[in-house]
Amino acid sequence: MAEGVELTAAKTFISAVLDSPAPSLALTEVGTVTEVGDGIAVVSGLARALADELLIFASGVRGVVLDLEPGRLGVILLGPSQLVSFGEDVWRTHKVFSVPVGPGLIGRIVDATGEPRDGKGTVASTAERPVEASAPGILSRAPVTRPLATGIKAIDGAVPVGLGQRELIIGDRQTGKTSLAIDTILNQSRSDVLSIYCAIGQRGDAVARVIETLQQSGQIANTLVVAAGDEEAPGLAYIAPYAAMTMAEYFSNQGRDVLVVLDDLTHHARSYRELSLLLRRPPGREAFPGDIFYVHARLLERAGQFTPEAGGGSITALPVVETQAENLSAYIPTNLISITDGQIYLSPRLVRKNQFPAVDIGLSVSRVGGKAQHRAFRDVAGNLRVTLSQFEELEDFARFGTRLDDNTRARLKRGAAVRAALRQPERDPVPAVEQLLILMAAMEGLFDDLSENEIVTAMARMRKGVGDSLKDVAESIGQNRPLEEDQKATILKVARTALKLPGEDTHGPDA
């Protein structure tokens, strides 16, 4: 009896299985690893794979297709190459490599793939966008007419940067390139500009110091950090700046102004050279592949000021590049100089003179920012570059001990005072109205008879004594209006009062 019941149940089950819909056929493409290098893998068997497609290895490591050759795929790995082994299976994902974008990224620290690195849990993204995208066309671009306030006197006065500009920061090691970029980010606490700091191939301790500075200042709440350290796979360093630019494009499409610091593209070029040589691409000059110019051009061309039809926002790019022994004509620096809209050159000779920030006004240029500079700054600092250039020439001439006339001595004294007035410590961006006060005092000769230490003390007193006395000047700067003569007189009066110079009324026990 029991056997009959079991037989009936078995027949019922078999009948139900036979009557159920048959599973649909699924086509799965599986490739095989034929070669593994430091950061790359060569895969065969995936004839239909696309460029920039994301692949998944059996070990869990992800990779991006870089080379498409008959019967062979060159793949850059986004994880440790030690985990990938010869003969391992590889699967297609049928989608190009993308990163998360959205407001949830603001204030977070992520890697080049968008994964969190700050221990605050999953990133709340709005969507995913491909890291490679075409640069906006000419009709989608508008003129650069608005200034980006860096808070650095030497830049805002002589080498102004506009919103939507690509301004290269260039110099030898330890000349303050990263500090300049970080101070610019800190100064955006006075604006609505969103900042993205992209660390490419930097040491972990260097990135940690930058993050600590942003956290202590509170500016991390308005900054996104994309980090690809030197201890990670070179593929991540190569992908990082494109990922950062994709994240910036989301915000610019929403009408926001975004500042992107790419620190630095020297490491980026080296990581690309490493990957290319491992993938057996033909080496060219200095072993860089022939498309190294295009690698940086297609990245920086995505920055700009965009029309209302294209979102109305802007992306300002501050790429950093390192020189060796002040060689501005090296391969990668000249490539980037020709791509960007100007450069801020930091000179080791000024570093040895204890001039910080070490901005060489003579070799620095902004091909766009002059049109975007505050009109008030144009009125005050218009002759700044000429004054410093003449001073440097006379300074070299005076070294020979030649007897100088009174006019030359006066120019030397004025130039030395102006150069000293451009000094400022790290992590202390100066508001625009205070910059105008100091620059006008220097250009009008109020610092001529002071020593360097006295000038530093005088600048601190002037900044402290501003208060509300220059409120109308600050409004003129905010509305980009030129300074009136009475406003200039007011600025000089505030400067003289702070310095307690004769000719101005001073009150109080110290008068």
Rosetta blueprint (number, residue, H / E / L):
1 M L
2 A H
3 E H
4 G H
5 V H
6 E H
7 L H
8 T H
9 A H
10 A H
11 K H
12 T H
13 F H
14 I H
15 S H
16 A H
17 V H
18 L H
19 D H
20 S L
21 P L
22 A L
23 P L
24 S L
25 L L
26 A L
27 L L
28 T L
29 E L
30 V E
31 G E
32 T E
33 V E
34 T E
35 E E
36 V E
37 G L
38 D L
39 G L
40 I E
41 A E
42 V E
43 V E
44 S E
45 G L
46 L L
47 A L
48 R L
49 A L
50 L L
51 A L
52 D L
53 E E
54 L E
55 L E
56 I E
57 F E
58 A L
59 S L
60 G L
61 V L
62 R E
63 G E
64 V E
65 V E
66 L E
67 D E
68 L E
69 E E
70 P L
71 G L
72 R E
73 L E
74 G E
75 V E
76 I E
77 L E
78 L L
79 G L
80 P L
81 S H
82 Q H
83 L H
84 V L
85 S L
86 F L
87 G L
88 E L
89 D E
90 V E
91 W E
92 R E
93 T E
94 H E
95 K E
96 V E
97 F L
98 S E
99 V E
100 P E
101 V E
102 G L
103 P H
104 G H
105 L H
106 I L
107 G L
108 R L
109 I E
110 V E
111 D L
112 A L
113 T L
114 G L
115 E L
116 P E
117 R L
118 D L
119 G L
120 K L
121 G L
122 T L
123 V L
124 A L
125 S L
126 T L
127 A E
128 E E
129 R E
130 P E
131 V L
132 E L
133 A L
134 S L
135 A L
136 P L
137 G L
138 I H
139 L H
140 S H
141 R E
142 A L
143 P L
144 V L
145 T L
146 R L
147 P E
148 L E
149 A L
150 T L
151 G L
152 I L
153 K H
154 A H
155 I H
156 D H
157 G H
158 A H
159 V L
160 P L
161 V E
162 G E
163 L L
164 G L
165 Q L
166 R E
167 E L
168 L E
169 I E
170 I E
171 G E
172 D L
173 R L
174 Q L
175 T L
176 G L
177 K H
178 T H
179 S H
180 L H
181 A H
182 I H
183 D H
184 T H
185 I H
186 L H
187 N H
188 Q H
189 S H
190 R H
191 S L
192 D L
193 V L
194 L E
195 S E
196 I E
197 Y E
198 C E
199 A E
200 I E
201 G E
202 Q E
203 R L
204 G H
205 D H
206 A H
207 V H
208 A H
209 R H
210 V H
211 I H
212 E H
213 T H
214 L H
215 Q H
216 Q H
217 S H
218 G L
219 Q H
220 I H
221 A H
222 N H
223 T E
224 L E
225 V E
226 V E
227 A E
228 A E
229 G E
230 D L
231 E L
232 E L
233 A L
234 P H
235 G H
236 L H
237 A H
238 Y H
239 I H
240 A H
241 P H
242 Y H
243 A H
244 A H
245 M H
246 T H
247 M H
248 A H
249 E H
250 Y H
251 F H
252 S H
253 N H
254 Q L
255 G L
256 R L
257 D E
258 V E
259 L E
260 V E
261 V E
262 L E
263 D E
264 D L
265 L H
266 T H
267 H H
268 H H
269 A H
270 R H
271 S H
272 Y H
273 R H
274 E H
275 L H
276 S H
277 L H
278 L H
279 L L
280 R L
281 R L
282 P L
283 P L
284 G L
285 R H
286 E H
287 A H
288 F L
289 P L
290 G L
291 D L
292 I H
293 F H
294 Y H
295 V H
296 H H
297 A H
298 R H
299 L H
300 L H
301 E L
302 R L
303 A L
304 G E
305 Q E
306 F E
307 T L
308 P H
309 E H
310 A H
311 G L
312 G L
313 G L
314 S E
315 I E
316 T E
317 A E
318 L E
319 P E
320 V E
321 V E
322 E E
323 T L
324 Q L
325 A L
326 E L
327 N L
328 L L
329 S L
330 A L
331 Y H
332 I H
333 P H
334 T H
335 N H
336 L H
337 I H
338 S H
339 I H
340 T L
341 D L
342 G E
343 Q E
344 I E
345 Y E
346 L E
347 S L
348 P H
349 R H
350 L H
351 V H
352 R H
353 K L
354 N L
355 Q L
356 F L
357 P L
358 A L
359 V E
360 D L
361 I L
362 G L
363 L L
364 S L
365 V E
366 S E
367 R L
368 V L
369 G H
370 G H
371 K H
372 A H
373 Q L
374 H L
375 R H
376 A H
377 F H
378 R H
379 D H
380 V H
381 A H
382 G L
383 N L
384 L H
385 R H
386 V H
387 T H
388 L H
389 S H
390 Q H
391 F H
392 E H
393 E H
394 L H
395 E H
396 D H
397 F H
398 A H
399 R L
400 F L
401 G L
402 T L
403 R L
404 L L
405 D L
406 D H
407 N H
408 T H
409 R H
410 A H
411 R H
412 L H
413 K H
414 R H
415 G H
416 A H
417 A H
418 V H
419 R H
420 A H
421 A H
422 L L
423 R L
424 Q L
425 P L
426 E L
427 R L
428 D L
429 P L
430 V L
431 P L
432 A H
433 V H
434 E H
435 Q H
436 L H
437 L H
438 I H
439 L H
440 M H
441 A H
442 A H
443 M H
444 E L
445 G L
446 L L
447 F L
448 D L
449 D L
450 L L
451 S L
452 E H
453 N H
454 E H
455 I H
456 V H
457 T H
458 A H
459 M H
460 A H
461 R H
462 M H
463 R H
464 K H
465 G L
466 V L
467 G L
468 D L
469 S L
470 L L
471 K H
472 D H
473 V H
474 A H
475 E H
476 S H
477 I H
478 G H
479 Q L
480 N L
481 R L
482 P L
483 L L
484 E L
485 E H
486 D H
487 Q H
488 K H
489 A H
490 T H
491 I H
492 L H
493 K H
494 V H
495 A H
496 R H
497 T H
498 A H
499 L H
500 K L
501 L L
502 P L
503 G L
504 E L
505 D L
506 T L
507 H L
508 G L
509 P L
510 D L
511 A L
